[in-house]
């Protein structure tokens, strides 16, 4: 049996879910029933409301948005995520605080240099925001690209990490992570 909770954060209402294997979701709340049904399908288990998750994760998100370098010690439960996306998420976790990578660099880093668009799709379907920091992925020209909660939230998260965004672009030479 998994646990989940909903909480308000400085970047919007979030849904967090955990299993005995780790965090399986940290997502912007869109439709609670549909999101829980998708988790149930992906992980083959039910989820019950557990308000005790709120304190831990709301604090983490608040501190993150305030620019505090917080490192969670949570394991991730990526069961049910395809092999390509899992590889992308795992590689992306190595991009440190205050650094960015591009869709193309990430595709090359997982051994599929022509898969930049597939990396973009992986980012759009990232089940665990912040812990899998998809906001750190930008276009090859330094433009921000997209973000599930909108580009303004992406700018806010990058700004919290000290990444300078000028006219919706990032000077890649200064912030680019190397694999």
N, C-alpha and C positions, 0 to 999 in steps of 0.2 A: 504494500500500500504506500502510495506517495503522498506527499503533503504539498499544499499550496497556500498562498496568501496574496492578497491585493493590498497595495499601499500607494499613497500619494507621495511623490518625490518632486524635487525642483525641476525635473524635466518631463513630468507627466505621471499619470497613474500607471503603475507597473504590476505585472503578475510575476511572482517567483514560485518555482516548484522544485521540489527535491525528491530524490529517491534514496534508498540505502546506498546507492552507488555515487551519489553526488548531486550537484545542481543540474537540473535538466532544462530549466527555463528561467530566463529573466528577460521579460518582453514587455513592450508597451501594450497596455490593455486596449483591445479593440472590441472583442466579443468573448466574454468569459466562457460561455458554454461551448462555443466553437473551439476556442483555444484549449480548453480542458479535454474536449473530445479528440482533438489532434494529438495531444500528449498521450491520451489513453491508447490511441491507435499506434503511435510510434513506440511506446514503451510497454504495451500490453499489460497495463495495470491501472487501477483506479486511483484517484486523488481525493483526499479529504482536506477540508479547510483547517489550517493550523496557524492561528494568530501569532504563535511564538516566532515565526519566521520574520514577521514585520520588523521587529526591533533591529535584528542583526542586519537585514538587507537594506532597510531604509537608512540606517546609519551609514552603511557602506556607500550607498548611492549619494547621499548628502555630502559626505566627506569627499568623494570623488569629484562631484560637481563644484565643490568649493576649492578644488585644486590641491587637496592633500593626497600625497602618494600613498594610497592604501593598497595593500597587497592582501587579497583574500587567500586563505589556505584551503579553499574548497576544492574538492575533486569535481570533475565534470562528468555528467552522464550523457554521452553522445550516442547511446544505443539507438538504432533506427535511422541514423544519419548515414547517407551514402559514403562510400570510401573516399571519393574525391573531395566532397565537402568536409569530411572529417579531417583529411590531410590539410586542407586550406585552413580550417579553424585551428588546428594544432600548430601550424607554422605561424599563423597570425598571432598567436599567444606569445611568440618570441619577440614581437615588435614592442619595444619598451616604451615606458612613459615618456611623452614629449617627442616621440618619433612617429613617422608615417611611412607607409609603403604604397606602391601603386598596384593596381589590379594586375598589370603585366608582370611586375616584379614578383608578386605573389604566385602568379601562374608559373613563372619560371622556377621559383623556389620549390614548388611541389612537382616539378618535372614535366610540366605540360605548357610550354611557352606560348602556345596558340590559344590558351583557354582563358584569356582575360575576361571575356564576357561571362563565362561560366563562373569565374571568381565573383563577378558582380552579382550573379544570381545567388551564389552562396551567401554573400553579404546580405542580400535582400531577405533571405530565409534564415538568418542567424538566430538560433533559438535562445542564445545566452549573451545578450548585449553586455558591454563593459568587461565581463570576464573573458569573452572572445571579442576583442575591441575593434569591431568593424568600423567604428568612426575614424580609425587610423588609416583607412584605405582611401586613396585619392586617385584621380586620373593621372595619366602620364605627363600631362602639362602642368600639374599642380592644382588644377581646378578640383573643387570638392567632390564632384560626382553626386550621388544621391545618398539618402539616409531614410530609414523607415519612418522616423518621427519628423522628418523635414531637415533641410539644410541648416536652419537656424539652431536646432539642437546639436547638430554635428559641430557647428562653429563653436557653440558654447562648451562642448566637451573638449574639443581641441584647445580652445583658449584656456580652459581649466588646467590643461597640461603644459601651458606655456608655449603652445605652437601659434606663431603669428599667421593670421589669415588677413591678407590684403586683397580687397576687391574679389572675394571668394576664391582666392588662390593662395597656395602655400609655396614659399621658396624652397623647393625640394632639396637644393644643395645643402641647405642648413639643417633640415629635419629628416632627411631620408634615412631609413634603417637599411642596413646591409645584412644580407643573409650569408 
